[in-house]
């Protein structure tokens, strides 16, 4: 096989400002459309590991094994064009599914995803590790100049594993306060019409079973807040949501070790009772077929709230860095 055969699977024009990795592109060969890094010819994904560069550089040769795959794909017979009868039959199927019968028209008229409300309460992410990352992100970035997201993630994960028990408890406490404040704010939040409240898909939520066991929320701080909410509300007339959570947070920080242990014990007792009740709980059929994604999210929150350290800090770092505003 001639060495120059790799040029047959190279785009006619190469954009030097884009990632220089060659892509499969249905066996025709293409160029990665993402922007390349500041100190690399590849995007963050292709620069992370050699396994993402199996097709070689877009301006260079392809390995013999991969080139054989490209050649084999190019020799496959092209799919025959649909006859007028076949096109008409497919159009009828689209109409039966509620479309117009025109594939391109249906694609153009596909409903757009609802916008998110910028004023909606922000859900705290990442548990105690998320708070640790937010407090130390700038320091970690300075220690990893020019590194990809994964470089910062690895450093943050290492530092978190080396953190003292006092530090992990401090950040766990911060997370529980933020989570309780978020839950409190969501009780009175009413999203504007046509606004996505954070669900990944647009679907009708199943009704919750009022007889289902109630999951204890907020950890020890949640128990503290519940026990003293009426007192805090009286001390914050006219500002029952933000004022109560701020006051509760201040009082919680000043609480004695005996009080924190007392509320931690209350939370553990409630959690044990909840888990015992869930073992014998049988939800209605409609609820079983409901929002599996929501259940998974709640399960992850519960795990992060009770674990000393999160299971996957790399994912938390990636999400946090993506939300970082671009420098002007």
N, C-alpha and C positions, 0 to 999 in steps of 0.2 A: 504494500500500500504506500503510495507516494506521500512524502512528508508534507507536501503542500496541500494535501486534501483537507486539512483543518480549516483552510481559508474558505472552503465552501460553506462552512457552518459559522461564519463570522458575519455580522451585520455590515452592510455596505458603508455605513457611516458610524463612527464611534465617537461618543460624547465624552470628552476627557474630564468633564466636571462630575460625571456620574461614576458609580462604583465600576471598577474595571474587571469584575468577575463575569465569566461567560455563563449563561443560563441555558437550560434544556430547550425551552420554547417549542415544545411539541416536536422535538427532534430536528428543528431547523437551526438552532443556535441563536442566541440573542444576548443582549447586554442587560445587566441588572439596572433597574430604573432608579434605585435609591442614590442619594448623594454620597460621595466618598468622604472619608474622615479628613480632619485637618492635617494629620500626620501619616495618613495611609491612603493607598490607592483603592481601598475597599470600604464598603459601608460597615457599620458596627456588626451586623450579622455575619458577613463573609470574613471579617477580620478576626472574629472570635476564635475560629477553629479551622484547621485545614480541611475538615470533612465537608465544609460548605463550598470549597473551591475545587471540587472534583472535576469540573468541566474546564478548568484552567483559566488563564487570563483571556479576556476577549480579544486582545491584540497579540496573543501568543499561541503556540501549538497545544494540541490536546493529547493526552496520554493515549497510547495505542489501544488499550482496552476500551476506553470511553469513546475514542474515535470510531472503533468498530461498531459501537452501539448507535452512534449518529448515522453511519453509513447504512446500517441495517434498517433503521427507521426510515431513511430517505428512499429506500428501495421498495417499501411497502406500497401496494397499489392505493391510489387515492380513492376515497369514498365516492361512489357514483352519485351524481346530482339527482335530487328527488324529482320524480315526474309530477305533472300537474295534478294528477289524481292523489298522489301521496301528500302533496302540499295542501290540497283541499281537505283531506282527511285529518291532517294535523291541525288545520285551522278550526275544524269542527270540534276537535277535542278541547282546544283552548277556549272556544265559546262555551262549551259545556261546563268548563271550570270557572266561568264568570269573566273571561277575558273578551277582547274585541275580535279575536281571530287573527290579529296581526301581531306577530312576535315582537317586531321592533316598536310598534305603537304601544303594546302592553308594557314593554320595558321602560319606555319613556314616561308612561303614566303611572308607574309603580309608586305606591305611597311613600313619601319621605318620612324618615324617622323624626319623631317629635323632639323639639328642642328641650333641653334641660333648663330648669329654673335656676338662674345664678344666685338667687336669694334664698334658695332652699337650705335647710340645715346641713352642714357637712358631716358625713359619717367618718369617724376616726378609723384609720386603717392601720393594720399591722400590729396591733396589740402593743405590748411594752416595747418591743423592738422598733415599732414605727415611731414611737415617741423618742427613743434613743437616737434613731437615725435623723429625725427632724432637728434635734438639738445639736447634732454633731456633723451634719452634712457638709457644711463649708470646710470644716477641718479635714474631713476625709478627702474632699475634692482637691484641696491644696497638697495633700500627701500623694495624690495620684494624678499629677499634671498630664493631660493628653491621653489618659487611659480611657478605655471604653467603660460603659456602664457596669459591666461585669467586674472590672477592676475595683471600682468603688464598693460594689456589693461584697466582694471577697474580703476587702479590708474591714468593712463594717461588721461582717459576720465574725471575723477573727476577734475584733475588739469586743464584740458583744459576748463571745464565749469567755473572754478573759475578764469581763466585768465582775465586780464584787457582788455579793448577795445584797448588800445595802443599796447599790446602784440599781440592780434589777428590780428590787422592791419599790424603789423610788419611781422608776418609769412605769411599773405595773400600776402603781397608785395613780399616776398621771393619766394613764389610759382609762382606768375605771371611772375617773372623774369626767373625762371627755365623753365616754360612752354614755354615762348617766345623763350628762347635759344634752347630748344628742337625742336620747330617748325622750327626755322631757320636752325638748323643743318640737319633736315630731308629733307629739300628742295634740298640739294646737296648730300645726302647719297645714294649710290648705293650698295645694298647688293650683296655679292658674289654669284655665281651660286650655287643652291641647298641649300641655307641658308634660314631658316625660319625668317621672319622679325617681328615675334611676334603674328601672327594669331594663334588661338587655333585649327583651322581646315585648312586643305589644300584644298582650293577651289578657283575657278576663281572669281576674284572680278568683279562686274559689273561696267561698265563705268559710270562715274559721269556725270550728266546732266550739260553741260556748262552754261545753262540758269537758273540753280537753284539759289535761293538767297544765298549770301555768308555770312556765320556765322562769326561775328567778334571774333577774337581770342586774348588771352593775357590780357584781361581787360584793365585798364588804361595804364599799361606799354606797351601793344601792340600798342595802339594809339600813345604813345610817341615815340616808336621805329619806327613806320611807318612814322611819320612826320619828323624824323631826320635821317633816315637811310642813305640817300645820303651824308649827312655831316659826319656821323660816318665812312662811307666807305672811304671817302677821307682822313680821319685821320688815317686809318689803311690799308695802301697799302700793298698788298701781303698777307694779313690775313683777308679776307672779312667776314669770318663766326665767328670763335671764338673771333677774335679781336673786331669785331663790337658788339657782345653781351656783352663782358666784359666791353667795353667802355660805352655802353648804360646803363648797370647796375650801373656803377659808377656814371654816370650823373643823373640817376633816383634817386639814393639815396641822391644826393646833391640837387635835385630839391626843389623848394619852395612849400609851402602848396598851394599857389594860382595856380601853374602849375599842381600839382597833381590833384587838384579839376577840373581844366580845362579839363585834359585828361580823368578823370573819367566821367565827363559830356558827353564828346564825345563818350566814350564807351557805356554809357547808351542810348544815342540817336541812335547809330548804332544798338545796341541790340534790341531796341524797333522797329526800322525800319525793322530789320530782322524778328522778330516775326510776325509783321504785314504782311510782304510779304509771310511768310510761311503759313499764314492762307488761302491765296488764291492760293498757289502754288499746282499744280497737277503734280507729277513726271511721267516720262514715265513708261510703264509697266515693262520693264526690270529692272528698278531701284527699283520699288516697291517690286519685288521678290528677290532683292539682299541681301546684307549682313546686316541682322538684328542685328547681334552681334556688328558690327562696329557702327551702329546707336546708339545702347544702350550705348556703351562705350563713344561716343562723347557726348551723353546726360548727362552721369554721370560727365564727365569732366566739362561741362558747369555749372552743378548744383554746383559742388565743388568750382568752381572759383567764383561763385556769392554768395554763402552762407557764413555766418560768421563762422559757425562750421559745420563739416561733420555729416551726419546722422548716420553712423555706424563706429565709431572709433575702435571697437573691431576687425572688419575685417581688417582695415588698420594695426593694431598692429600685428596681426597674420602674415600677408604677409611680414611685415617689419622684424620681428624676424626670419622668415624662411630664409630670404636672408642673415642673419648675418653669417659670416664665422665661421666655427668651430674652437675652440681653439686648438692649436697644443701643 
